[in-house]
Amino acid sequence: MRITTWNVNGLRAALKKGFGDCLAQIAPDVLLLQEVRSLPEQLPPEWQQPEGWSVHWHPAEKKGYAGTAIWSRLPIELLGTGIDGKPDLDGRVLRARVAGVQVVSVYLPSGSSGPEQQELKEAWMKRFLPWARKLAKSDEPVVLGGDLNIAHTERDIFYAKGNAKNSGFLPHERQWFGRLLDAGWNDFVRMHFGDIDGPYSWWSNRGNARQLDRGWRIDYLLGNQAALERWQDASVDRSGGMTISDHAPVTINLKTK
């Protein structure tokens, strides 16, 4: 099973930039989308229910903001939205089951716009960790994918020193991410690429960051122990991040059971 996560930075805009062609090249069985920023009915008719896909949308209540979705080439069972059944007005968590594998599309808030948004981010993180800890203990494979808006280590960010006081690389955010991994989640991209810089998955639009590959690794595919037993490899399609979105698609392959 091939699983891709992608923050598309607005699906309507991504469609105009060649999203469909890029998706065909990546060819996932399951696609986890974040920052869809649209209602299904706002999309071109052929993309509201794309041919060959089963689709579940979880848009934000606020139009043009956040939102997640899960697309599957295989039969899919919707398991829920949000954390522990609580309201998820921004459409940040969507969970489903595909061929015996639980998949979760997650869009963790960004705190970069100011202190108030950072407080909201940290409140969300506080709620998310115990929920994720319980989910990691599942006996069935679980893959949690999405934009978590945190670069975990200095290997996950081009300019660590200059960003040490910025949201997304604050010491306590990085510690939180460490606790997430300690709860039983495996970082498949880091496991595949080893102790190297990157591969980055997000680039600023300033300073030729994308062209120079000076980015952040904030898009993850994490798996519990049962998923680890089926995991094969991982990849980051930087070309997708260059042309469609400011984020790159991130992909893993799981062995069939």
N, C-alpha and C positions, 0 to 999 in steps of 0.2 A: 504493500500500500504506500503510495506516494502522497505526502502531506506537505502543503505549502502554506506559509503564513505571509501576509502582505498588508501593510498599511498603505492604502492607495491614495491617501491625501485627497479624498473626494472622488467618488467613482464616476460621476458624470464627466469631470475633467479628464480622468484617466482613460475613459472610453474614447474620447476625442484624440488622445495621444497615442493610441495603438494598444490599449490594454488587451484586446481580444487576440491580436497576433502574438503578443508576449505570452499570454496564458497558454496559447496553443503550443508554443515552443517549450514551455516548462512542463506542460502535460501532467498536472497533478490529478490524483483520484479524489482528493479532498482539499478544498481551498478555504482557509480561514482569513477573513477580511476584517480590517479595522479602519476606522475613520472613513466610513462609507459616505457619510454626510448627505444622505438623500433618502427619501422614501421610495419604495419600489415603483410606485406610480409616476415618479418624476423621471424615471429612466426611459430610454427608447423602448418600445414594446418588445423588441426581440431580446432585451436584456432583463426584463422584469421576471421572466421565467425562461432562462436560456435553454436552448435545445440540448438535450443530453445530460442536463444537470437537475438534481433535486436541490432546492434552495430554501434556506430559512433565513429570514431577515430579522434583525433586532435594531431598528433605527432609534435614534434619540427622540425624545419628546420635542426638543427644540430643533426646528428645521435647520438644515445646513450644518449640523454639528455632530461630531463623534459617530457612534453607531457601529455595529458589527454585523457580520453575516457568515454563514457556513454554506458552502456549495459542495455537493458530492456527486460523483459519477455512479456511486453505489447507493443502494437503499439506505435511507437515513432515518433515525428516530430522534425526535427532539426531546431533550431531557429537561431543559429549563433555561431561564434567564436570570441574571443577577446572582447574588451571593445569599445562600440560605433562604431563598424565596422572598427576600426583601426587595422593595421597588428599585428598579435600575433605570431611572429616567434618561440617563445619558446613553443607554444601550452599550454598556461596557463589557458585559460577560454573557456569552451564549454557549450553551453546552449541548452536545448531541452524541449519538452512538452510531458508528458506521462499521459494519462487519466485525462486531465484537470489540471495537476500540472506542473508548470515549475520547472525544475531541472537544477542546474548549478554545474559543476565540476570545482573547482578552485585550482590552485597550485601557491600560492604566493611565490615569490623568497625568498631564504635564504640570509642573509647577513653575515653569520658566517665565510666566507672564507677571509674577509678583507674589508677595507674601500671602495674600488671601488664597490664591490658587494653590500655593505650596501647602497651606494648611489643609485644604480639601484633599490634596494628593495624599498627605500623610494620614489623614483620617481614613481614607480608602484603603491604604496599605495596611493599617491596623486591623481593619475588618477582613481583608483578603487573606492574610497569612494563616490564621487558624482554619479558615475554610479550605485553603490549598493544602494545609497539613493533613486534614482528614481525607481529602481527595487522593493524595499521594498513597494512602494506605490501601486503596482499592486493589482487589485481587485481579481485576481485569486491566488490560493496558489502558493508560490514560496519557494523552498528549495535550499539553497546555501550550498554546502558541499565541504569539501576539507581540504588540508594542508595549513593553513594560516601562519605557521611559527612564531606565536606569542602566548606566554602564557599570558593570560589576567591578572590574579591576582595571589597572592601568593599561593592560593589554587590550582593553575594550574601548579605548578612546585615544585619539591621535595626540592631543595635547593635555595630558593629565594635570600637570602643574598649574596651567592657566585656568583650568575648570574646577579646581578643588573646592571652590566656594559657590559653584553654580548648581542649580537644580538639575538632577539627573546624575550628578557625580559627588554629591555631598557624602561625607563619611558615614552618617547614620543611614542614608539610603543604601549605600553599598553593604553595610552590615546587615540591613534588612534582607537584601538579596542573598547574602550568605546564609541567613537563617532559612530562607526559602529552599535553598539547595540542601541544607542540613535536614530539612523536613522529609526528604526522600525524592527530590526531583533531580534529574540528570540533565545537564546542559549539553545537548547533543552536538551543537555546532562546535563548542569548545573541545569536546571529546574528539571530534573528527579532526580538527585542524591543529590541536595541540597548543603548545606554549609559544604562540606567535602574536604579533600585533594584528588585531582584527580577527577575521575579516569584518569590516565595518558594514553596517546596514542602513545608516542614515547619515546624510550630509547636509550641512547648511547651504543655503543659496548664496552665501557671501564668500568672497575671497577665493573663488575657484576651488572650493573645498572638494567638490565631487571629482573634478578633473584631476586634482592632485591626490585624491583618495585620503583626505584628512577628515575622517568621520568619527562616528560613534557606533558601537554595537549595542543596540537597544531593542532589537527584534529577536525573539527567542523561540525555540521549540524545545520544551522541557518534557521529559517523560518519567513516569514512575518506574519502579523496578520491573513490573510486568512488561512495560513498553521497552525497557532497556534490553530485555531478553530477546526482543524481536528487531531491535534497531540494527540497521546496516551502515548507513552513511548519511552525510549532510552536505549541503551546498548553499552558497549565497550567489544569486545572480545579480552582480553589480550592474550589468547593462540595463536591467529593468529599472534599477534605481536611478539611472542616469536619464532615462527617456520618458518614463511614465509617471513616476512619483519621486519624492525626495527620499523614499525608503526603497530598499531592495527586497525582492521576494527571497524568502528563506525556506529551504526544502529539506525534508528527511525522507528516507525510505525505510519501511518496516517489512520484514519477512512475512509472508503469508503463513498462517497458522497451519 
